[in-house]
Amino acid sequence: MGLFRSDGPEGEIGKLIDNADHNSVNEARLTDLDSSGFTGRKGAKLYDQPLIDYLNEAEQPNYIFYPDNQKVEISSEAGGSSFVLDGNAIYCITDERVLVVVGRENEADASLSLPFDSIIGFECKSARMKHRISVTIESEEIIKEAISISNPESSNIQQGRYLIDLNIVNAFDSKDIDKANQFLTREILSPEGGASDSDYLTKVNNYLSAGETPQHILRGGTLEITYGSDDEYKSGKNVYTVVTDERVLVVIVQRISGNDTRSIEYHSIDGVSFEKGMLIEELQIRAGGATYEMQVLDEAEAKKAMKYIRQKMKSAQKPSLETSSDSAPDPTEQLKNIKDLHDEGILSEEEFEEKKQKLLDKI
């Protein structure tokens, strides 16, 4: 777009470099057509104009990636078909969007703009040798633009909803991927202006039972469920964890395949905890042999929700701790139950010792 000129490190380009979140943003990668890559790697090559000319006015680049896979694959969910833009791809994460520019020697360079408000899912993974960022977006207009650039005579792309899935594999180490993940989480998932529970309630109201009352509503971007050695991973623009007076309800907003839900009854919950990492915070619930890990954005609200869940667990499981002339529960089994409750923090030390002594007196 020609909004910036190559005025060196002291001018506008210097400001972009200084304000970037990552040192991958430098003068060569912004202004050169054939810029140097990472150590031991082939640099990206553009043919029409440098990366900086694709930026909007006042747009701030924060990360520049040169992926291993030099292609952008575009798939049609409705038609089940796909095609690939081959070339020297550059991925630039700015404060507005994910920008993809593909340099192509024998035809015009291609560019795709993925604004943050259009991204419906993303994932950052670090492996031993390769580190990957995946971005998912639904947009009919973008795929039409890409078709006109890549293959104007393509007839197998049908009308319908379309999905662009970008897998960015790069030479950064895991710490760099973690920083990019933190940045994307803040830009894509954080509610603008601090949305309130009443705003979120409109998103989940249809999933509540008659008379069911939400006590806490937490927003995040992912839900991971572990069943022993098996994992189920759900991600989307929004994942709402709704703590009600009856259960814990998780609503996964998915524009492509439709919303998904998970319901966790209080009597089935074995434990709940709040886990705070360097980049993300999670509410973890163990129930029915599974572990549910819900990403949350509001630490204070998540801790309040955890306290409420523990109170509901205690009241739901309390009858199993009381003796009954009809059922005559096994005292040794009750000892195990109260120890588990104590380990989970549901019973205080004083409550645990009192109940333990009563049960020992019966043995």
Secondary structure, DSSP 8 states (H G I E B T S, - for coil): ---S----TTSHHHHHHHH-SSTT--HHHHH-SB---STTS---B-SSS-GGGGS-TT--EEEEE--SS-EEEEEETTT--EEEEESEEEEEEESSEEEEEEE-TTS--EEEEEEGGGEEEEEEEE-SS-EEEEEEEE-HHHHHHHHHHH-TT-----SS-EEEEEEEEES--HHHHHHHHHHHIIIIIS-TT---HHHHHHHHGGGS-TT--EEEEEEEEEEEEEETTEEEEEEEEEEEEEEESSEEEEEEE-TTT--EEEEEEGGGEEEEEEEE-SS-EEEEEEETTEEEEEEES-HHHHHHHHHHHHHHHHHHHGGGGS--TTT---HHHHHHHHHHHHHTTSS-HHHHHHHHHHHHHH-
